[in-house]
Amino acid sequence: MSKLTAPLFSLGAKGSIGKALTFSTWKGINTVKQKPDPANPNTSGQQTQRGYVSAANLFWKILTTLDKAAWDLAATLQAKPMSGWNRFTKACVANEIAQTTPAIGQNYALTPGDTEIDVSIDVKKLADRTVVDSLTGITAYYGTELRNLGSSQALTQSGGAGEPYDGTITGLTNGTLYYVEIRDDDDSVYMSGIESDTPAA
């Protein structure tokens, strides 16, 4: 970086000339430097990672409003500030790496009842968004504290192949707010964001 006096015969200059030089001001000093040329080797690893993000972006577009709100809430628990879309994409990339058949949840729904909450979620492939059947580790984790979802309830396809994974969380306290998140215990990955609801008589 070079310091300048009257750059380009002016009091100050900003911007680039072709692809060669960039003029700017740094702490009140006129400077010029070679215009950076960011490296983009486009390795196979980079292409794979970009494919994961692209698949996540396509899937995000078909999520319901409740699905997205659940990921927004889950994002608040991350160490670094991020959006629901960022949290969803992070989960999708992790699932692409960890799962034999990479998948994520859609149409996540809670239905409260008397001392119970029914849970339902579609599990679909990230590649083509078709239903994944016969998973054994789909589990609802729940609790009354957002950061402490210590109880669990296994979910199954009670309706058969092609249907949502569902189950009922029982023994709850009416009038108390519960947070619920879906995970795949077999691969230790997240299948949904966090929804909440309150059982009532």
C-alpha positions in Angstrom: 0.0 0.0 0.0 1.4 3.4 -1.0 0.6 6.8 0.5 -0.2 9.5 -2.0 -0.3 13.3 -2.2 -2.9 14.7 -4.7 -3.7 11.3 -6.2 -4.6 11.5 -9.9 -4.0 15.3 -9.7 -7.0 15.7 -7.3 -7.7 16.3 -3.6 -8.7 12.6 -3.3 -9.5 9.6 -5.3 -11.5 6.5 -4.6 -12.3 3.4 -6.7 -10.4 1.1 -9.1 -8.8 1.6 -12.4 -9.5 -1.4 -14.5 -8.3 -4.5 -12.7 -5.0 -3.0 -11.7 -5.2 -0.3 -8.9 -7.6 0.7 -6.2 -7.5 4.2 -4.7 -9.0 4.7 -1.2 -8.6 6.7 2.1 -7.2 5.1 5.2 -7.3 7.1 8.4 -7.5 10.3 6.4 -4.5 9.3 4.2 -4.9 8.8 0.5 -3.6 5.3 -0.5 -3.3 3.2 -3.6 -2.8 -0.6 -3.8 -3.1 -3.4 -6.3 -6.7 -4.5 -6.7 -7.1 -7.8 -4.9 -7.9 -10.9 -7.0 -9.6 -13.3 -4.6 -8.6 -16.9 -5.1 -11.3 -19.3 -6.1 -9.8 -22.7 -7.0 -13.2 -24.3 -7.1 -12.0 -27.6 -5.7 -14.1 -30.7 -5.5 -14.5 -30.0 -1.8 -15.8 -26.5 -2.5 -18.2 -27.7 -5.1 -19.6 -30.3 -2.7 -20.0 -27.7 0.1 -21.8 -25.3 -2.3 -24.0 -28.2 -3.4 -25.0 -28.7 0.2 -25.9 -25.1 0.7 -27.8 -24.9 -2.6 -29.9 -28.0 -1.5 -30.6 -26.3 1.8 -31.7 -23.1 0.1 -34.1 -24.9 -2.1 -35.6 -26.8 0.8 -35.9 -23.6 2.9 -38.2 -22.2 0.2 -40.8 -24.9 0.8 -40.8 -24.8 4.6 -44.0 -23.6 6.3 -44.1 -20.4 8.2 -44.1 -22.5 11.4 -41.1 -24.5 10.3 -39.2 -21.3 9.7 -40.3 -19.7 13.0 -39.0 -22.9 14.7 -35.6 -22.4 13.1 -35.6 -18.7 14.1 -36.1 -19.8 17.7 -33.4 -22.4 17.5 -31.0 -19.8 16.1 -31.2 -17.8 19.3 -29.4 -20.6 21.2 -26.3 -20.4 18.9 -23.1 -19.0 20.3 -22.8 -16.6 17.4 -25.8 -14.4 16.2 -27.5 -16.0 13.2 -30.8 -16.1 11.4 -33.2 -19.0 11.2 -32.0 -19.6 7.6 -28.4 -19.8 8.8 -29.3 -22.3 11.6 -31.3 -24.4 9.1 -28.5 -24.4 6.6 -26.0 -25.4 9.3 -28.2 -28.3 10.2 -28.6 -29.4 6.6 -24.9 -29.4 5.9 -24.3 -31.4 9.1 -26.9 -33.9 8.0 -25.4 -34.2 4.6 -22.2 -35.3 6.2 -23.6 -37.5 9.0 -26.5 -39.3 7.5 -26.6 -42.2 5.1 -29.7 -40.6 3.5 -29.3 -36.9 4.3 -32.7 -35.5 5.4 -34.5 -32.8 7.3 -37.9 -32.2 8.7 -40.8 -30.3 7.2 -44.5 -29.6 8.2 -43.5 -29.7 11.8 -46.6 -29.4 14.0 -47.6 -29.5 17.7 -51.2 -30.1 18.8 -51.9 -29.6 22.5 -54.4 -31.6 24.5 -55.2 -32.4 28.1 -51.8 -33.0 29.8 -50.3 -33.9 26.4 -49.0 -32.6 23.1 -49.2 -34.5 19.8 -46.1 -34.1 17.6 -45.9 -34.6 13.9 -43.2 -34.0 11.3 -42.4 -35.1 7.7 -38.8 -36.3 7.2 -37.6 -35.7 3.6 -34.5 -36.2 1.6 -32.4 -33.1 1.1 -31.6 -34.3 -2.5 -35.2 -34.5 -3.9 -37.5 -33.7 -1.0 -39.2 -37.1 -1.0 -40.2 -38.8 2.3 -37.7 -41.0 4.1 -39.3 -44.1 5.6 -38.5 -46.5 8.4 -36.1 -44.3 10.4 -35.7 -45.6 14.0 -34.1 -42.7 15.8 -36.5 -39.8 15.2 -37.1 -38.4 18.7 -38.9 -35.3 20.2 -36.9 -33.7 22.9 -38.9 -31.4 25.2 -38.8 -29.3 28.4 -40.1 -26.2 30.0 -36.8 -24.4 29.6 -35.6 -23.4 26.1 -32.0 -24.4 26.9 -32.9 -27.6 28.8 -34.8 -30.1 26.6 -34.0 -33.1 28.7 -37.0 -35.3 28.2 -37.7 -37.3 25.1 -40.4 -39.2 23.2 -39.8 -41.5 20.3 -41.7 -40.8 17.0 -42.7 -43.4 14.5 -44.6 -43.6 11.2 -47.9 -44.7 12.8 -49.7 -44.2 9.5 -47.3 -46.3 7.5 -44.8 -45.6 4.7 -44.9 -42.1 3.2 -46.6 -40.7 6.3 -45.3 -38.3 8.9 -43.4 -39.4 12.0 -45.6 -38.8 15.0 -46.1 -39.4 18.7 -47.7 -38.1 21.8 -45.9 -36.5 24.8 -47.9 -37.3 27.9 -47.8 -36.5 31.6 -47.5 -32.8 31.0 -48.8 -30.0 33.2 -51.7 -28.0 31.8 -51.1 -24.3 31.5 -47.3 -24.8 31.2 -45.4 -23.8 28.1 -43.3 -26.6 26.6 -40.5 -26.4 24.0 -40.1 -29.2 21.6 -37.3 -30.1 19.1 -36.9 -33.1 16.8 -33.6 -34.9 16.4 -32.4 -38.1 14.7 -30.7 -40.0 17.5 -29.1 -42.6 15.2 -26.9 -39.9 13.6 -27.0 -37.3 16.4 -28.4 -34.5 14.1 -31.2 -32.0 14.2 -34.3 -32.5 12.1 -36.2 -29.4 13.1 -36.1 -26.1 14.9 -37.8 -25.5 18.2 -41.6 -25.0 18.5 -43.6 -24.4 21.7 -47.1 -25.0 22.9 -49.2 -25.3 26.1 -51.3 -28.3 27.0 -54.8 -27.5 28.3 -57.9 -29.4 29.4 
